[in-house]
């Protein structure tokens, strides 16, 4: 693919004006190209400003022309960026011994080959016997899948934790809010690997536009914990900053062995939030929509000798992951919707991680 064609494909993925089918890419490839483009543009002030304009008006000619020009410059001057783009765009190849020769489109039987969907096999007795066995196995798998679907629809054999009721939070705890999870089946496992927990934290591609990384992710073992540590596996933190308002957001996530220990950890956070800080300030419970099985929010105002500073914090439990997000520090009054967007993003990323998925949720004010 020449440079002009590569720019066009990247622009289609970046603006979201074309679907994955329209770009000729799969969904995963489209998302990876979009991520790479946003990361490259966001590495400069000029590119960040262009991204902001694109997000506000993706179909406007001006921002599109600016983005196209900047991407064209990056593609012609940055071989590593081009390599990563081509790697994301490169189609998969499959080879298994001598039976699978190429990946093709279509299907049928022609002379010495048998084509089924994307796979072409040699038309030999062994290949035909293998296909017969594969068809039999697929029939069994389909039957089992239908059986499992019926079991799921009827509610038989599902494991619905008692904590997933219609109300989240703890009514007797300060700052606890009603709402929370729904009675839907789920299969989530505790996050036991450091990389999996760090992936729950937001990156520059999932935080709100304009925010930038201040302190990279840092992970600690639960063994390093000193107080209220029962059941903690890992703890990880990352800090972002909003230069336009002198605010920071500190994201802290803790992975527990069980939901019971996570509930206890959540209550420990509530108790700590209700206590005055070293400078005598005390968080007051504030109204914010519930997100996880348990959610609480607090606000703090203080005078630093020159002006009043504002800070908000949320505490949320998503299964076996407890998060604490502190937002603010500047002298402007804060928007609760920002804290809510951050809390929802981390809650969903924690659930994706516990389901064994790669966390992809992003912060959104819409």
N, C-alpha and C positions, 0 to 999 in steps of 0.2 A: 504494500500500500504506500503510495507516494505521500509527500508531506501534506499537500492540499486535501487529499482524501482522508488522511488521518485526522486533520483538524476538523473536517466536517463531521466525522464519526464522533469525535470527542465532544464537539459542540452539541450534537443531538443528545448525547448522554447527559451532558452537564445541564442543559436547560430543561430537560424532561419533556420537551415538545414532541419527542418521538418515543414510542414504546420500544421494548426490547425487540419485538418482532420487526418494527419499522427500521431499526438500525441494523438489523441482520445479526444481532447479538442475543445471547441468552440473558436472562434476568441477572444472574450472578456477574456475568461479564460487564453488563451495562452499569451495575452498581460499582464494580471495581474501577471502571474507567472514570465514572463520576467522582469517586473518592480521590483518585490520583489527580484529576484535573483541579478539584477544589483544594487539595493539599498544595499543589504547585502554585496556583493563583494566590492562595492564602499566605504564602511565604513572603509576600511583599505588601507594602502599604497600598500600592496602586492596584494590585490584584485583589486585595481584601475589599477595597472600595468598589471594584467592579462586581465582585461576588454579591455584595450587599445590594447593588442596583439590580443585578439579575434576579435575586431572590424576591425583590419587590415587584419587578416587572419583567418576567422571563421572556416575553415576546417583544419587548421594546427594541427597536433597531439599534439605538445608540449603545446600550450595555452589551448587546450581542456582538457588535462590531469591535468594541473594546476588548471583550473576552477573546474573540477570534484572533485579533492582532497579537495579544499577549501570548496566547497558546501557540500561534505560529512562530513567534520569536523563541519560545521555550523549546519547541520541537526542532527548530533548526540549530539551536545552540547547546542543547542539553542531551547528549546521547543516552545518559542513564534514564532520563525521563522517557525518552522514546523507547528504550528497551523495556521498561516496565509497562508502557502502554501496549507494545506489541505482544508482550507476554500475556497480558490480560485478554487481548483480542485473538490470540492464537488458538485455533480449534484443537480439540482433543484428538489424539491418535491412539488407537488400540491395537495391540499385537499380542496374540496368545499362541505361541508355537507356529506351525505352518498352516493351520486351518483358517485363521483369520488373516486376510491379506490387506484389506483396506476398509475404510469407513466410507460408505456411499449413501446416496439419497434414493429412496424408492424401494421397490421390492419385486420379486419374481424369480423364475428359474430360467437360466439361459446357458445352454451348452455345459461348460465345465464348472459353472459357479451357481451358488444359491444365494440370493440377496433377500434379507429379512430386515426391513427398516433400514437402519444405518450400517448393518453388518453384512459382509460378503464372505461366504464359505465355499470351499472347494466341493463340487458335486461328486462326492465319493460315497461308497457304502458306509464307511465309518462316520462321515459327517451326517448322512441321513439317519443313522441309528442314534447319533448324539442328539439330533433335533427331536426325534421321537421321545427320547428320555426327557429332554427339556420341556416339551409340551406337557408330558405327564406331571412333571414336578410343578409347572406353572398352574395346572388344574388344581392340584392339592393346595397350593398357596392361596389361590383365589378363593377356594372353599373355606379355608381357615380364616382368610380376611373377612369374608362375608359373615362367618360365624362370630368373629370378634366384634364386627360392627353391630350385629344384633345385640350382643351382650352389652356393648357400650350404650346403645340406644335404650335398652330396657333397664339399665342401671345395675345389671348383675355383674358381680365380680369386680366392680370399681372400688378404688380406695380413695374415699373422700375424707381428708382429715377433719376432725371436729373443729379445728380452728378456722376453717373456711366457711364461716356462717355468714349471715346477711349483715352482721355488724362488725366493724373493725374497731380497734382501739380498746381501751379499758375505761369504762365510765367512771370508775373511782379514781383514776389517775389524773393528775393535773395536766391539762392540755390535750388529753385524749379526745379523739373525734369519732362520731358515728360514721357508718358507711363501710367501706372495705371490700373484701373479696366476695365472690358469688359461689353458690353451691355447684361448682363445675368440676368434673374429674380432672385430675392432673397426675403426672408422673414426674416428680422432681426429686433430685438427689442432692445431698449436701455438696458444696464446692470444696474439694479437698486439695486442689492444685493451685499454687501461687499464680501461675499464668492465667488460669481460669478466673480467679478473683480479680486480678488486675484488669482483665478484659471487661469486667462489669463497670469499672470506672470509665467516665467519658473521655474521649479523645478530641483533638482539634476538629475532627470531622463530624462530631456529634454534639458539641456544645453550641450555644447560641452564636449567631454571627457577631463579629466584633470582639468576642472574648478570645484570649490567647493563653497559652500554657505559661504558668509562673513557676510551679515546682513539679517536676516529673513524679510519676507514681512511685511510691515507696511501700514495700510490703514487709510485715513483721509476722513472725510465728506467734501462735497463741502462747507458746512457752515463755515468751518475753513479756507477757502481760503481768501486771502487778496487782491490780484490784479488779474485782468483779469479773473474773476470767473463766468461770466454769463453762466448759464446752466450746471455747473459742478455738478454731482451727487456724485461721489466718486473719490478719487485719491489713488493709491497704488504704492509702490516702493519695490524693492528687489535688493541686490547687490551680485555679484559673483566675485571670484578672480581666476586668472590663476597664480599660484605660480611659474611656470616655466619661466614666463616672467615679473613678477611683474606688471601685468596689472589687472585692475578691469573693470567690466561692471555694470553700474547702469541702471536698467530697471525701467521706470516710465510710468504708464498707467493712463489715465484719462477718465472717462465715462461721457458723456454729455446726456442731455435730448433729443436733436434733432441733426440731421446732420448739420443744420444751425449753431447752437451754437458750434458744434465740428469744423466746418470750421473756425469760428472766433477764437477758441482756438488754432487751428493750425497756423493761421496767427500771433497770439500773440507770439508763440514760435519762428517763423521765425524772427520777429522783435527783440526779445531778443537775438537770436543767432547772429544777425548782429551787436550788440552793444559790445564794448570792455568790458572785464571782469575787476574785481577789480585790477588785476595785469597788466592791460593794454593790454592783449592779445585779439586778435579779430579772430573769426572763419572765415575761407575763404570757400566759396562754393566749393564742390568737386564733381567729377563725380561718381555716383553710380546708378545702375539700379533702376527704380521706382518700388514700391511695391504696395502701396494702391492707393486710389483715389487721394491722395496728398502725395508726398514724397520729402524730402530735406535732404542733407547731408553736413556736414561741417568738416573741419580739423583745428587743432590748434597745433602749435609748440612753445615751450617756453624753456628758459634756466634757470635752477634753481640754478645756481652758480657753479655747478659741471659738469653737463651734460645737453644735450637737451632732453626734455621729449616730447612725442607725444600723441595726443588725437584726437579721431574722435567722431562725434555725428550724429545721424539720427533723423529726425522728420517725423512721418508717421500718416496718418489718415485712419482708417478702419471703415467706417460707422460712428457710434457715439463714437468711441474710438480713442483717440489720444495718441500716444506713443512717448517717447523721450528716446533714448538709448545713453549713453555716454560710450565710450570704450577707454581704454588706460591708460596713466599715467606712463608707464615705459620709459626706455631709448632706446628701440629698435623701429625701424620704424614699423608701423602697417600694417596689411593685410586688405585691404578693404573688402575682401570676408568674413571675420569674422563678420564685422559690418552688411554686407548684409544678412548673414545667421541669425543673431540675429533679424534683422528687419523683415525678411520674417516669421520667427517663431512666433513673437509676433503678426504680422498682421493676420496670419491664426488662432492663438489661440483666438484673439479678435473676428474674424468672427464666429468661432465655438461657443464662448460664447454668441454672439448676436443671434445666431440661437437656443439657448437653449441647445446646446450640451456641453458635457464635453470637454474642450480643451485638445487636445492630440498631437498637432504639436510639432516637435522637431527641434533643430538646426542641420543643415547638411551643410558641405562644398562641397558635391558632386553635 
